[in-house]
């Protein structure tokens, strides 16, 4: 199926919404089958959207007027979904299955690019190198900062030791001079 055929089929489903004998159940089933053929990779979400449309109110007291408005809301919602699917085909092309691989005509979807990236060995190789380099650089900067702080603490400790030795020498000298001073006072 080519792009124009797919768009024509969807336009035909949009026109069926306005036919006098429109049956929501039959229309929903045939539209979901068509979406499965046109979108072999992403049909699940689209089918769920179409199947979730309510064309009638299930309340027992709902009058014909409410039922008619709900039916029109459902038809409008279905038209909007199908118009969006036509835009998707125009923007991204048709989905193709080939050798169990996901391929898009012209433009790949962003989901497929992410999956392709995760399957790429070069991506994982670069990721490992970047993580390893980040770890090594972080360790180097961390240890350099630690070494600087360690040197500062060492220098301060040496100064305090010298001050302590100086004070200890002063105390010893004063203790030696105390008996002499006692004798000189007497």
Secondary structure as the mmCIF struct_conf table of DSSP 4:
data_model
#
loop_
_struct_conf.conf_type_id
_struct_conf.id
_struct_conf.beg_label_comp_id
_struct_conf.beg_label_asym_id
_struct_conf.beg_label_seq_id
_struct_conf.end_label_comp_id
_struct_conf.end_label_asym_id
_struct_conf.end_label_seq_id
HELX_RH_AL_P HELX_RH_AL_P1 UNK A 3 UNK A 16
TURN_TY1_P TURN_TY1_P1 UNK A 17 UNK A 18
BEND BEND1 UNK A 19 UNK A 19
TURN_TY1_P TURN_TY1_P2 UNK A 20 UNK A 21
HELX_RH_AL_P HELX_RH_AL_P2 UNK A 24 UNK A 38
TURN_TY1_P TURN_TY1_P3 UNK A 40 UNK A 42
HELX_RH_AL_P HELX_RH_AL_P3 UNK A 43 UNK A 51
TURN_TY1_P TURN_TY1_P4 UNK A 52 UNK A 52
BEND BEND2 UNK A 56 UNK A 56
TURN_TY1_P TURN_TY1_P5 UNK A 60 UNK A 61
HELX_RH_AL_P HELX_RH_AL_P4 UNK A 64 UNK A 92
STRN STRN1 UNK A 95 UNK A 98
TURN_TY1_P TURN_TY1_P6 UNK A 99 UNK A 100
STRN STRN2 UNK A 101 UNK A 104
BEND BEND3 UNK A 105 UNK A 107
HELX_RH_AL_P HELX_RH_AL_P5 UNK A 110 UNK A 119
HELX_RH_AL_P HELX_RH_AL_P6 UNK A 121 UNK A 185
#
